[in-house]
Amino acid sequence: MNERLRELARQASVQSFGHIRNAYFEEKFAELIIQECMDALWTESHFMSDLAVEDYQANCKRIKQHFGVE
């Protein structure tokens, strides 16, 4: 597991009150990974183009829908 995944697991553990291997930890860890994926879609072009922002938002929505995250 790379350092970023370790950090996300640590955050999920803290947010699930330290209960490793419970359903809430697993859900929180998955949500953090999904958010990280959406953050990775953001590029410098999004600062310059409304169409790029719309494309980013549409892709984020598709990712959330695919994983069933609200």
Buried (B, 14 or more C-beta within 10 A) or exposed (E): EEEEEEEBBEEBBEBBEEEEEEEEBEBBBBBBBBBEEBEEEBEEEBEEEEEBBEBBEEBBEEBBEEEEEE
